[in-house]
Amino acid sequence: MTSFEGPLAGVRVLGLTSVVSGPFATQILAQLGADVIKVESPQGDDLRRVGPMRNAGMGSIFLHANGGKGSVVLDLKTAEGREDLLAMVAEADVFVSQLR
């Protein structure tokens, strides 16, 4: 079996996005081979709770828009969460954010 890495192989993307448009944009980057890390609040992306779903917190639209990504939970309301985010940004090639 051959592996397709894609034109963005080796590019690290940090996505601070939620709902549909931001996650969809970063999913395209992941499909092109980028290493995408999704940052979520402790409450999770709102789409996690939108059905249909087989398992709680795993709405089908959320799963579709976030496939192929890594994920980390950071509480940006705390100093530690903000420091962790800044450290991750320093290691990223691309930072994607979006307003709801």
Rosetta blueprint (number, residue, H / E / L):
1 M L
2 T L
3 S L
4 F L
5 E L
6 G L
7 P L
8 L L
9 A L
10 G L
11 V L
12 R E
13 V E
14 L E
15 G E
16 L E
17 T L
18 S L
19 V L
20 V L
21 S H
22 G H
23 P H
24 F H
25 A H
26 T H
27 Q H
28 I H
29 L H
30 A H
31 Q H
32 L L
33 G L
34 A L
35 D E
36 V E
37 I E
38 K E
39 V E
40 E E
41 S L
42 P L
43 Q L
44 G L
45 D L
46 D H
47 L H
48 R H
49 R H
50 V L
51 G L
52 P L
53 M L
54 R L
55 N L
56 A L
57 G L
58 M L
59 G L
60 S H
61 I H
62 F H
63 L H
64 H H
65 A H
66 N L
67 G L
68 G L
69 K L
70 G E
71 S E
72 V E
73 V E
74 L L
75 D L
76 L L
77 K L
78 T L
79 A H
80 E H
81 G H
82 R H
83 E H
84 D H
85 L H
86 L H
87 A H
88 M H
89 V H
90 A H
91 E H
92 A L
93 D L
94 V E
95 F E
96 V E
97 S E
98 Q L
99 L L
100 R L
